[in-house]
């Protein structure tokens, strides 16, 4: 699978922060699209801080907060899956950016 790097700028009260997109996925359970991203340099050797949100696949600039416990459970299940599954298996089922 070809990897492409994708990033976006998040405007915060502290200033603009560049976020690197790590994964996108769709949940059949919630019928929503999710995005995992980090402000951290993945080459630093340190574990990245992860953030998650819903997004609109028709307009990637529309990132929306998670909506309650169900969304958090879906994201946590996804993180558990990618953490415990060989990369080649993950690549068959999700978008790795």
DRENLO-235069 format. One record per residue: residue number from 1; z, y, x of N, C-alpha, C in turn; residue in one letter. Coordinates in pm, whole numbers. Layout:
% residues N
<r NUM,<Z,Y,X>,<Z,Y,X>,<Z,Y,X>,A>;
...
END
This chain:
% residues 97
<r 1,<0,-117,84>,<0,0,0>,<0,124,89>,X>;
<r 2,<-87,218,61>,<-87,344,133>,<31,427,87>,X>;
<r 3,<100,484,183>,<209,573,147>,<161,716,159>,X>;
<r 4,<203,798,67>,<172,939,73>,<305,1013,63>,X>;
<r 5,<315,1117,137>,<437,1195,132>,<424,1301,26>,X>;
<r 6,<527,1311,-56>,<525,1410,-162>,<657,1487,-156>,X>;
<r 7,<648,1617,-169>,<769,1698,-170>,<753,1812,-268>,X>;
<r 8,<865,1875,-300>,<862,1992,-386>,<978,2081,-346>,X>;
<r 9,<972,2205,-388>,<1077,2301,-357>,<1162,2320,-481>,X>;
<r 10,<1293,2301,-463>,<1388,2325,-572>,<1454,2459,-546>,X>;
<r 11,<1450,2544,-646>,<1510,2677,-636>,<1655,2666,-683>,X>;
<r 12,<1749,2698,-594>,<1892,2690,-625>,<1957,2826,-598>,X>;
<r 13,<2078,2848,-649>,<2147,2973,-619>,<2168,2995,-468>,X>;
<r 14,<2178,2885,-394>,<2197,2895,-249>,<2066,2919,-174>,X>;
<r 15,<1954,2908,-242>,<1824,2927,-179>,<1731,2813,-212>,X>;
<r 16,<1610,2819,-161>,<1510,2715,-184>,<1537,2596,-94>,X>;
<r 17,<1526,2475,-151>,<1548,2352,-77>,<1426,2263,-96>,X>;
<r 18,<1367,2216,14>,<1255,2123,5>,<1309,1983,-18>,X>;
<r 19,<1260,1917,-121>,<1301,1782,-157>,<1186,1686,-130>,X>;
<r 20,<1218,1573,-72>,<1118,1470,-48>,<1131,1364,-158>,X>;
<r 21,<1020,1335,-224>,<1019,1233,-329>,<1018,1095,-263>,X>;
<r 22,<1109,1009,-307>,<1120,875,-251>,<1055,770,-341>,X>;
<r 23,<1084,777,-470>,<1032,680,-566>,<1010,748,-700>,X>;
<r 24,<915,693,-773>,<901,724,-915>,<893,591,-988>,X>;
<r 25,<946,588,-1110>,<937,464,-1189>,<951,496,-1336>,X>;
<r 26,<904,402,-1417>,<910,412,-1563>,<1006,306,-1613>,X>;
<r 27,<1089,340,-1709>,<1180,245,-1770>,<1132,209,-1910>,X>;
<r 28,<1108,81,-1932>,<1073,34,-2066>,<1190,54,-2161>,X>;
<r 29,<1310,42,-2106>,<1432,52,-2187>,<1447,190,-2251>,X>;
<r 30,<1424,295,-2173>,<1440,432,-2223>,<1308,501,-2254>,X>;
<r 31,<1198,437,-2216>,<1064,496,-2233>,<1052,630,-2161>,X>;
<r 32,<1116,639,-2043>,<1117,764,-1967>,<1072,737,-1824>,X>;
<r 33,<1018,842,-1761>,<980,838,-1620>,<1091,901,-1538>,X>;
<r 34,<1120,840,-1423>,<1227,887,-1336>,<1173,913,-1196>,X>;
<r 35,<1241,1002,-1125>,<1205,1037,-989>,<1334,1037,-906>,X>;
<r 36,<1328,975,-789>,<1438,980,-692>,<1392,1064,-575>,X>;
<r 37,<1478,1156,-531>,<1439,1246,-424>,<1561,1282,-339>,X>;
<r 38,<1533,1340,-222>,<1639,1377,-129>,<1603,1505,-55>,X>;
<r 39,<1707,1583,-17>,<1681,1699,68>,<1688,1661,216>,X>;
<r 40,<1723,1537,245>,<1751,1495,382>,<1628,1446,456>,X>;
<r 41,<1633,1458,588>,<1530,1407,677>,<1549,1255,688>,X>;
<r 42,<1451,1180,646>,<1463,1034,648>,<1458,976,788>,X>;
<r 43,<1414,1053,885>,<1407,1006,1023>,<1535,1035,1101>,X>;
<r 44,<1637,1090,1034>,<1759,1129,1104>,<1848,1010,1140>,X>;
<r 45,<1825,894,1076>,<1910,778,1100>,<2032,775,1010>,X>;
<r 46,<2054,880,935>,<2166,887,842>,<2120,847,703>,X>;
<r 47,<2208,786,623>,<2169,755,485>,<2140,884,408>,X>;
<r 48,<2030,887,335>,<1996,1009,261>,<2083,1025,136>,X>;
<r 49,<2107,1149,101>,<2171,1179,-28>,<2061,1170,-133>,X>;
<r 50,<2086,1093,-238>,<1986,1073,-342>,<2017,1158,-463>,X>;
<r 51,<1912,1210,-522>,<1920,1277,-652>,<1818,1210,-742>,X>;
<r 52,<1846,1211,-871>,<1756,1150,-968>,<1738,1245,-1085>,X>;
<r 53,<1621,1235,-1147>,<1591,1317,-1264>,<1482,1247,-1345>,X>;
<r 54,<1464,1293,-1465>,<1347,1254,-1543>,<1233,1348,-1502>,X>;
<r 55,<1110,1303,-1521>,<996,1392,-1495>,<884,1361,-1591>,X>;
<r 56,<795,1456,-1603>,<677,1443,-1689>,<559,1404,-1600>,X>;
<r 57,<504,1282,-1615>,<394,1241,-1528>,<267,1323,-1547>,X>;
<r 58,<255,1394,-1658>,<140,1481,-1682>,<156,1615,-1613>,X>;
<r 59,<280,1649,-1579>,<309,1777,-1515>,<428,1757,-1420>,X>;
<r 60,<398,1721,-1296>,<502,1688,-1199>,<596,1806,-1170>,X>;
<r 61,<561,1926,-1215>,<651,2039,-1194>,<764,2039,-1296>,X>;
<r 62,<755,1954,-1397>,<859,1947,-1501>,<959,1837,-1466>,X>;
<r 63,<1066,1876,-1400>,<1174,1784,-1365>,<1293,1819,-1452>,X>;
<r 64,<1344,1718,-1523>,<1451,1741,-1620>,<1574,1658,-1583>,X>;
<r 65,<1692,1706,-1617>,<1814,1631,-1583>,<1820,1497,-1654>,X>;
<r 66,<1897,1406,-1596>,<1924,1278,-1663>,<1998,1307,-1792>,X>;
<r 67,<1978,1217,-1891>,<2034,1239,-2024>,<2140,1136,-2058>,X>;
<r 68,<2254,1144,-1995>,<2367,1060,-2032>,<2378,930,-1955>,X>;
<r 69,<2469,848,-2004>,<2504,723,-1935>,<2387,625,-1925>,X>;
<r 70,<2304,618,-2028>,<2191,524,-2025>,<2098,558,-1909>,X>;
<r 71,<2065,683,-1891>,<1980,724,-1779>,<2047,689,-1646>,X>;
<r 72,<2176,721,-1634>,<2246,690,-1508>,<2247,540,-1481>,X>;
<r 73,<2264,459,-1586>,<2262,313,-1569>,<2124,264,-1525>,X>;
<r 74,<2019,320,-1584>,<1882,281,-1547>,<1856,315,-1400>,X>;
<r 75,<1895,435,-1358>,<1874,476,-1219>,<1957,389,-1125>,X>;
<r 76,<2082,362,-1159>,<2166,278,-1073>,<2110,137,-1062>,X>;
<r 77,<2060,83,-1171>,<1997,-50,-1167>,<1875,-50,-1076>,X>;
<r 78,<1797,58,-1081>,<1679,69,-995>,<1721,76,-848>,X>;
<r 79,<1822,157,-818>,<1871,167,-680>,<1922,32,-632>,X>;
<r 80,<1995,-39,-717>,<2043,-174,-680>,<1925,-267,-652>,X>;
<r 81,<1821,-258,-735>,<1702,-342,-717>,<1634,-314,-583>,X>;
<r 82,<1607,-186,-553>,<1535,-156,-429>,<1621,-181,-306>,X>;
<r 83,<1753,-178,-324>,<1843,-203,-211>,<1855,-351,-178>,X>;
<r 84,<1827,-436,-275>,<1849,-579,-255>,<1720,-663,-257>,X>;
<r 85,<1605,-597,-266>,<1477,-667,-277>,<1391,-635,-156>,X>;
<r 86,<1323,-738,-100>,<1234,-710,14>,<1129,-605,-21>,X>;
<r 87,<1098,-521,77>,<1006,-409,55>,<872,-453,-5>,X>;
<r 88,<814,-563,42>,<684,-605,-11>,<692,-640,-159>,X>;
<r 89,<806,-690,-205>,<822,-718,-347>,<838,-588,-427>,X>;
<r 90,<913,-495,-371>,<930,-365,-437>,<795,-294,-451>,X>;
<r 91,<713,-299,-346>,<583,-232,-347>,<492,-283,-459>,X>;
<r 92,<513,-405,-503>,<430,-462,-609>,<466,-405,-747>,X>;
<r 93,<587,-347,-759>,<633,-308,-892>,<662,-160,-910>,X>;
<r 94,<677,-82,-805>,<711,59,-820>,<626,145,-728>,X>;
<r 95,<625,274,-756>,<556,369,-670>,<649,410,-557>,X>;
<r 96,<609,381,-435>,<684,423,-319>,<606,536,-256>,X>;
<r 97,<667,651,-248>,<596,769,-199>,<642,803,-60>,X>;
END
